[in-house]
Amino acid sequence: MNLSVRSYKPELLDGLDIPFDDIERNMHELNIINTWLGGHHITIQGLKQILGGRKEITVCEIGCGGGDNLLAIKKWCNKNNIGVDCIGIDINPDCIQIAKSKFSDQHSSFIVSDYKKYVFLTKKPDIIFSSLFCHHFSNDDLISMLQWMESNCRLGFFINDLHRHFLAYHSIKILTQLFSKSYLVKNDAPLSVSRGFIRKEWEQLLERSGMAHYELQWKWAFRWLIIIHKQ
């Protein structure tokens, strides 16, 4: 695998007509990976850096998948006495079905939609974020995504995504081959790393999208956390 440039090989999860049970298994294993390798912890860090001392917040995730990132946020907010309304947007109705099953309160809503076609009819969310979503898109699409997130948030937005690195690629390939029971995870997890980003690429994308003020932080294990505060 040539990791000197981004791969654009399609991931299996981006295909059509994947059986529901296979998607559910994939989401379950991704949550385990995010938990053990610190992905949810990075998401909470992104939230905290924009949240400040506020005690009420509306958070929207685009490409929310099975809702586990939002669930981690909800649990953290509940633990810290912060009122939170969660919004999840995903184009895949099976993912939204899985996400809805994890939330039972009136302070959460999940929407089947292409994020860029969705219009917030009343108040825009305070914070918008994505996790392991950006690497699914081309650079030109990412510029539009960054601009959409900036336009639709009230306080700021953050991104949690993969650092393209040979150690990350080979490590996740070995781990998933040994322990995963999902053909989607075995194929897509290392491929996702090859579709990830190096620092210079993020800097170029942020500059091209007009984001003059940003924070680009490297996090273990091989993640980037990008923070944008609304000007």
N, C-alpha and C positions, 0 to 999 in steps of 0.2 A: 504494500500500500504506500503510495507516494503522498506524504503528508505535508509536502512543501507548499501545496496549493489546496484550496477547498475542493472537496468532492461534491459533485452534483448528482451522484447516483441516487435514484429514488429509494426511499425507505418503504418497507412492506406496509407499515402502518398507514402510509399515505395512499394506499390503494383502495379500491372499492370492493364492496361485498365481502368483507372479512367477517367470519362468524362471530356472533356476540360473545360466546364463551371464550374465544381466542383473544378478543379485545379485553375482556374482563381479566383474564389471566395476565395479559401484558400489563395492564394498569396496576394490578396487585404487585407484580414483581418490580415495576418501576418505583412504586411507593417504598418497597423494601430497600432498593438501591438508594433512593433519595434520603431515606432515614439513616442508613448505616454509613453512607459516604458524605453526609453533611449537607445534602441539598436543601432540606427543609430549614436547617439552621441558617443557611445563607439567605433564604427567602425571608426569614424573620429579621435578619440583620438589615436587609433592604427596607423592610417595612419600618423598622425602628428609626432609621436614619431620616426618613421623611416625616414620620409621625410626630416626632418631637414630644412635647408633653401633653398632647391632646388626649382627651378621654372618650371621644366618640369619633368614628371613622367609617367611611364607605370605601371598600376595596373591591376592585374588579380585576379578574385575571382573564386575559385572552389566551385561547388555546388551553383551556382549563383541564382538558382530559377528564380523568376520573375524580377530580375535585380534591385530591389529597393535599395540594399546596394550600388551598383555601381552608381546609379542615385544620391544618397545622396553625394557620394564622388565627382561626377562630378559637382554638384551644389556648393559644398564647394570650390572646386578648382577654378571654374569660378569666384566665389565671391572674392577669394583671388589672382586672376591673376596668377594662376598656370596652365600651359598647361598639360593636362592629356589625355592619351590614355587608354581606358577601354577594358578589355578582360573578357568575362564571359564564363565559361565552366560548362555545366550541362548535365547529361546523359539523361534527360527527354526532348524530342523535344517540348512538349507543353510548358514547362517552358521557353525554349529558344525563342519560338514564342512570348510569352508574354513579355519577356525582350526586344526583338528586337523592339517591338511596342513602347517602351518608349524612344528609341534613334534614332535620325535622322541624325547624322553627321558621317563623315568619320573617326572619331577618336574613334570608338567603334566597337568591333567585338564580336559575340556570336557563340559559337561552341557546337554542340551536340557531346558529347564524355564522356566516363569514364575518369576522370581527369588523372588517372595514366597511361592511354594508349596514352595520347596526348604528342606530341613532338613539342617543339617550333623550327621551322625551321630556323629562322633568329636570332634575338636578344631575349634573355630571358627577362621577365618582371622585372622591378625594385623591385616591391613589389607584393607578393602573399598573399592572405588572405582567410579565410573562416569565415562565420558567421552562427551559428545554423546548422552546418554541421557535426561536429565531433561526436556528440552524436548519429548519425545514425550508427556508426561503432563499431566493436569489438576493444578491446585494441590492439590486434596484428595488425589489419588493421590500427589503428591510428599511431602506430610506423612507419609503412611504409609510411603513409601520411605525417608525420612530416619530415621524411627523404626526401621525394619527394619535399616537399615545400622548404626545405633548399637547395636542389640541383638545383632547377629551378628558384630561385630568384637571383637577382644581389645585392640588398641592404639588404633585410631581409623579414620576413613574420610575420603575426600576426593572432591570432585566437580569435574570440569572441563567447563564448559559455556558456552554462547554468550551474549554481551551483545547485547541487541536495540538496534540503532543504525542510523541511516540510512546511514552510511558503510559499515558492515559489510554491510548488505543489498545496496546497489547495487554495491559492489565485487565481492562473490562472484557476483552475478548476471551481471555483465559477464565476469568471468574464466571462469565455467563455460560461458557461451554461446560464448565464443571457443575454449576449449581442451578442454572435456569431450566425450567420445564416448558418455556415458551419459545416457539420457533421465531416469533416476532422479536423478542428480546435478544435472542442469540444472534439474529441477523442485524437488527437495527441499532443495538447498543454500541458496538464498535463503529458501525457506519456513521452514527450520529457524531462521534468524535471526529471522524474524517471530514464531516461537514461543518465542524466547529470553526473557531476563530483564533487567530493570534492577536496580540495587542495592537500591532500596526493596523490590522484590518479594521478593528473596532474604531480606532482613532480616525481612520479615513471615512468610515461610514458615518460617524457622529459629525465630522466636519462637513461632509456632503449634505447631511440632513439639516444643517443649520444649527446644531446644538453647540453653542459657543462655551457653555459652562456645564461641565459634567464631571463625575468622579468615576474612574475606571479602576476597579480593585481586583487583584488576583486573590482567589480563595482556594483553599484545599477542599476537595481533591480535584484539581484542574478545572476550576470554574472561573468565570468572570462575573463580577457584580457591577453593573452600570447604574449609577444614580443620577437622576435629573430632577432638580428642584425647579418648579414652575417660577418663571421670572415675573 
